[in-house]
Amino acid sequence: MEFTTTPKIITGKGCLKELGKYVPDTLTRMLVVSGKSAVRNGSVDTIREVLKEKGIETVSYSDITGEPTLEMVENGLKVYKEEQCDGLIGIGGGSPMDAMKAIAMRSVYTEELSYWMGKPIDRELPFMVCIPTTAGTGSEVTKVTIITDTVNDVKMLLSGPSLLPDVAIADPELTYNLPMKATIASGLDALTHATEAYTSRKAQPVTDVLCLAAIKKIFVNLPKIVRGEGGEEERAEMLYAAMIAGMGFANSSVTLIHGMSRPIGALFHVEHGISNAMLLKVGLGYARDGAVSRFADMAREIGAAGAQDNDETAADAYLKAVGDLCDLCGVTTLEEYGLDREQFFALIPKMAKDAVISGSPANTRRETNEEILEDLYRKLWD
């Protein structure tokens, strides 16, 4: 079994200021891809100052608003080429980091991104750095990027070894002031990554260790933050949990929840972490019967079950623990979020088809097909 991750991962409070040590002297101008918040909070300025000391100029592209679209990628590519950049930095949540990867890809690949769905991205790309400011996506250690095709209402999953960044800078200071809504969405996204990767058909010994560690960190630290009891230490632990969960699913893949989540995001513009959270109870409830012992493992890891409990009981305990965490976090239903039931039901066949095409549901240790996923979509309204 093969395990890959970002070659250089820099961690620790304040490590953003060490960025210059890990960028090659041969680079002259780097495109910094971000949202507006990274500009407002001074992070982009810090990057510019650190790299300027090394003689490297930076150009800011901060038009990533929400989850990245083809248009955002093409606009960023235009800036990259016009400014004659030779490296890229993505700073923010998963959206800026994913957009950065796609821009890097388009600087080398002449074909439209949609052409590469299901095909390996393996050509050499420009030097890439990922700097997460949320504790959720794990994009800094994954070989995937998710880009929305707004014309066809599809979230495209592009994957390949070249999409692994060269350097990841995981500075917990960048997450200290993350709003609660984003904290919850990203934290439950990380929990979904770890849970799905641990129960995936592609799970392997290394990812098992990482996923169980991530799950434990999330159950210990996210509730403290939500209750207002968490501080810098808990924020740092969540950042590292998200990162190791990212390492897990980057190698053993996600399953039906992510497969079902992407169409909801593409069609109804629900944030990725929130749509995952909405699916947790129904999705894990279905997956449980195909991976009872693995659900039991996760329950025992977080202390929701003990050695005296049989696997069936322990597996149910994990589902309850996830449900309780979702309740604590105030996860809304589709109706509470504002989705129209009639419109949602009309689009269920398309969502189920798109989910199956993505390939993720097939990694579930239980049969998945369009009919089964259609039924699960309907259960979200029960």
ABEGO torsion letter per residue (X at the ends): XBBBBBABBBBEBGAAAAAAAABBAABABBBBBBBAAAAAAGAAAAAAAAAAAAGBBBBBBAABBEBBBAAAAAAAAAAAAAAGBABBBBBEBAAAAAAAAAAAAAAABABBAAAABGBBBABBBBBBBBBBABBAAGAAABABBBBBBAAAGBBBBBBEAAABBABBBBBAAAAAABBAAAAAAAAAAAAAAAAAAAABAABBAAAAAAAAAAAAAAAAAAAAAAAGABBAAAAAAAAAAAAAAAAAAAAAEBBAAAAAAAAAAAAAGBBAAAAAAAAAAAAAAAAAAAAAAAAAAAAAAAGABBAABBAAAAAAAAAAAAAAAAAAAGBBBAAAAGBBAAAAAAAAAAAAAAAAAAGAAAABABBBBAAAAAAAAAAAAX
